C-alpha cells in the first residue's frame, strides 16, 4: 500500500470510529513514528484529528467527518484503483 493510500485509509478508519494508537498500529502494521507521520499528513490534507483521553489510553477521533466524507470516499476510490498495468495506459 502506498503512503498516501495508508493516510487515506487511516482517515477512513477514524471517520467510522475512534481508535487508539495501538489499534491503528496493529491494523496498518506501523511503528508509532510512522503512524504519527501519517496523522500529521492527514491533518495537512484537512482532516481534523483530535486525541481524546479515555481512561488510560488516548483515542484519535476525526472531528470534521461530514466536511471530508464525500471527498475522502472519491479519493480512496481513485487511489485503490490506481494500477500501472492497466491497458488503458498502454501505448500503441
Beta strands, then each sheet from edge to edge (+ up, - down):
strand 1: 19-20
strand 2: 49-54
strand 3: 57-62
sheet 1: 1+ 3- 2+
end
